[in-house]
Amino acid sequence: MFAWPGIGRYLIDGVNGRDFPVVQATVLLIAIGFVVGNLITDLLLVYIDPRIRFE
């Protein structure tokens, strides 16, 4: 399992091979993961710290 190449390696291979759909898909996937991670972090922060409220 740990010998499988990851998404970063897939992105580098796509850039080196000029495979634009692969590059677009991996960048989109990374961006979505970043946004979802920030959203989850913000929601957990609101849950943990009662001084923070949605306005």
N, CA and C atoms as an extended XYZ file, in Angstrom:
165
Properties=species:S:1:pos:R:3:atomname:S:1:resname:S:1:resid:I:1 pbc="F F F"
N         0.810       -1.183        0.000 N   MET     1
C         0.000        0.000        0.000 CA  MET     1
C         0.861        1.257        0.000 C   MET     1
N         1.914        1.285        0.801 N   PHE     2
C         2.742        2.482        0.889 CA  PHE     2
C         3.669        2.634       -0.306 C   PHE     2
N         3.784        1.638       -1.136 N   ALA     3
C         4.622        1.736       -2.328 CA  ALA     3
C         3.858        2.328       -3.505 C   ALA     3
N         2.547        2.519       -3.356 N   TRP     4
C         1.754        3.118       -4.430 CA  TRP     4
C         2.140        4.580       -4.580 C   TRP     4
N         2.326        5.022       -5.815 N   PRO     5
C         2.638        6.439       -5.985 CA  PRO     5
C         1.436        7.300       -5.599 C   PRO     5
N         1.701        8.445       -5.023 N   GLY     6
C         0.628        9.310       -4.542 CA  GLY     6
C         0.179       10.310       -5.585 C   GLY     6
N        -0.687       11.204       -5.137 N   ILE     7
C        -1.252       12.190       -6.049 CA  ILE     7
C        -0.198       13.213       -6.475 C   ILE     7
N         0.756       13.494       -5.609 N   GLY     8
C         1.829       14.419       -5.973 CA  GLY     8
C         2.693       13.855       -7.096 C   GLY     8
N         2.998       12.600       -6.986 N   ARG     9
C         3.782       11.945       -8.040 CA  ARG     9
C         2.994       11.888       -9.353 C   ARG     9
N         1.695       11.661       -9.238 N   TYR    10
C         0.817       11.634      -10.412 CA  TYR    10
C         0.795       13.002      -11.090 C   TYR    10
N         0.771       14.056      -10.279 N   LEU    11
C         0.798       15.410      -10.820 CA  LEU    11
C         2.120       15.695      -11.524 C   LEU    11
N         3.209       15.328      -10.919 N   ILE    12
C         4.528       15.545      -11.536 CA  ILE    12
C         4.651       14.765      -12.839 C   ILE    12
N         4.181       13.534      -12.847 N   ASP    13
C         4.207       12.743      -14.079 CA  ASP    13
C         3.331       13.378      -15.159 C   ASP    13
N         2.204       13.939      -14.768 N   GLY    14
C         1.332       14.621      -15.727 CA  GLY    14
C         1.977       15.871      -16.303 C   GLY    14
N         2.679       16.632      -15.461 N   VAL    15
C         3.378       17.826      -15.936 CA  VAL    15
C         4.503       17.433      -16.881 C   VAL    15
N         5.277       16.438      -16.495 N   ASN    16
C         6.392       16.000      -17.348 CA  ASN    16
C         5.911       15.419      -18.668 C   ASN    16
N         4.757       14.761      -18.655 N   GLY    17
C         4.215       14.164      -19.868 CA  GLY    17
C         3.287       15.093      -20.635 C   GLY    17
N         3.139       16.328      -20.169 N   ARG    18
C         2.258       17.319      -20.789 CA  ARG    18
C         0.832       16.792      -20.946 C   ARG    18
N         0.377       16.135      -19.917 N   ASP    19
C        -0.979       15.582      -19.890 CA  ASP    19
C        -1.868       16.564      -19.137 C   ASP    19
N        -2.425       17.523      -19.857 N   PHE    20
C        -3.134       18.631      -19.236 CA  PHE    20
C        -4.392       18.219      -18.464 C   PHE    20
N        -5.190       17.267      -18.939 N   PRO    21
C        -6.344       16.850      -18.118 CA  PRO    21
C        -5.932       16.265      -16.763 C   PRO    21
N        -4.828       15.550      -16.724 N   VAL    22
C        -4.334       15.001      -15.454 CA  VAL    22
C        -3.917       16.130      -14.528 C   VAL    22
N        -3.217       17.114      -15.060 N   VAL    23
C        -2.770       18.247      -14.256 CA  VAL    23
C        -3.979       19.028      -13.732 C   VAL    23
N        -4.949       19.287      -14.582 N   GLN    24
C        -6.135       20.023      -14.161 CA  GLN    24
C        -6.910       19.258      -13.086 C   GLN    24
N        -7.060       17.975      -13.269 N   ALA    25
C        -7.819       17.176      -12.308 CA  ALA    25
C        -7.113       17.107      -10.958 C   ALA    25
N        -5.808       16.922      -10.960 N   THR    26
C        -5.102       16.823       -9.684 CA  THR    26
C        -5.055       18.173       -8.966 C   THR    26
N        -4.879       19.261       -9.696 N   VAL    27
C        -4.900       20.587       -9.065 CA  VAL    27
C        -6.287       20.873       -8.503 C   VAL    27
N        -7.331       20.515       -9.230 N   LEU    28
C        -8.690       20.693       -8.738 CA  LEU    28
C        -8.929       19.854       -7.490 C   LEU    28
N        -8.464       18.625       -7.493 N   LEU    29
C        -8.632       17.749       -6.339 CA  LEU    29
C        -7.899       18.295       -5.122 C   LEU    29
N        -6.694       18.789       -5.308 N   ILE    30
C        -5.932       19.376       -4.207 CA  ILE    30
C        -6.625       20.627       -3.690 C   ILE    30
N        -7.141       21.468       -4.590 N   ALA    31
C        -7.831       22.691       -4.180 CA  ALA    31
C        -9.108       22.370       -3.405 C   ALA    31
N        -9.871       21.391       -3.861 N   ILE    32
C       -11.095       20.997       -3.153 CA  ILE    32
C       -10.745       20.452       -1.769 C   ILE    32
N        -9.697       19.662       -1.691 N   GLY    33
C        -9.264       19.144       -0.393 CA  GLY    33
C        -8.845       20.256        0.557 C   GLY    33
N        -8.184       21.271        0.021 N   PHE    34
C        -7.760       22.408        0.831 CA  PHE    34
C        -8.970       23.182        1.354 C   PHE    34
N        -9.933       23.438        0.487 N   VAL    35
C       -11.131       24.181        0.887 CA  VAL    35
C       -11.945       23.384        1.913 C   VAL    35
N       -12.123       22.108        1.685 N   VAL    36
C       -12.876       21.271        2.627 CA  VAL    36
C       -12.151       21.192        3.969 C   VAL    36
N       -10.843       21.080        3.934 N   GLY    37
C       -10.066       21.064        5.178 CA  GLY    37
C       -10.208       22.348        5.966 C   GLY    37
N       -10.188       23.492        5.279 N   ASN    38
C       -10.384       24.769        5.960 CA  ASN    38
C       -11.792       24.899        6.517 C   ASN    38
N       -12.783       24.425        5.782 N   LEU    39
C       -14.159       24.486        6.260 CA  LEU    39
C       -14.332       23.640        7.516 C   LEU    39
N       -13.797       22.446        7.505 N   ILE    40
C       -13.897       21.572        8.677 CA  ILE    40
C       -13.180       22.192        9.867 C   ILE    40
N       -12.023       22.780        9.635 N   THR    41
C       -11.278       23.435       10.710 CA  THR    41
C       -12.062       24.600       11.298 C   THR    41
N       -12.674       25.419       10.441 N   ASP    42
C       -13.470       26.543       10.924 CA  ASP    42
C       -14.680       26.064       11.728 C   ASP    42
N       -15.344       25.030       11.264 N   LEU    43
C       -16.506       24.512       11.990 CA  LEU    43
C       -16.101       23.913       13.336 C   LEU    43
N       -14.975       23.230       13.380 N   LEU    44
C       -14.496       22.682       14.650 CA  LEU    44
C       -14.096       23.791       15.611 C   LEU    44
N       -13.519       24.854       15.092 N   LEU    45
C       -13.125       25.977       15.937 CA  LEU    45
C       -14.347       26.635       16.563 C   LEU    45
N       -15.417       26.788       15.777 N   VAL    46
C       -16.662       27.356       16.319 CA  VAL    46
C       -17.241       26.428       17.384 C   VAL    46
N       -17.161       25.145       17.164 N   TYR    47
C       -17.687       24.173       18.124 CA  TYR    47
C       -16.868       24.159       19.417 C   TYR    47
N       -15.548       24.273       19.295 N   ILE    48
C       -14.666       24.190       20.460 CA  ILE    48
C       -14.686       25.487       21.269 C   ILE    48
N       -14.658       26.642       20.608 N   ASP    49
C       -14.575       27.930       21.284 CA  ASP    49
C       -15.953       28.607       21.249 C   ASP    49
N       -16.663       28.648       22.364 N   PRO    50
C       -18.022       29.214       22.356 CA  PRO    50
C       -18.060       30.728       22.148 C   PRO    50
N       -16.937       31.417       22.260 N   ARG    51
C       -16.927       32.866       22.051 CA  ARG    51
C       -17.110       33.231       20.588 C   ARG    51
N       -16.829       32.300       19.690 N   ILE    52
C       -16.953       32.548       18.253 CA  ILE    52
C       -18.375       32.209       17.812 C   ILE    52
N       -19.002       33.122       17.080 N   ARG    53
C       -20.367       32.903       16.608 CA  ARG    53
C       -20.431       33.177       15.106 C   ARG    53
N       -21.390       32.528       14.449 N   PHE    54
C       -21.668       32.819       13.044 CA  PHE    54
C       -22.475       34.110       12.976 C   PHE    54
N       -22.074       35.010       12.105 N   GLU    55
C       -22.850       36.245       11.928 CA  GLU    55
C       -23.000       36.548       10.469 C   GLU    55
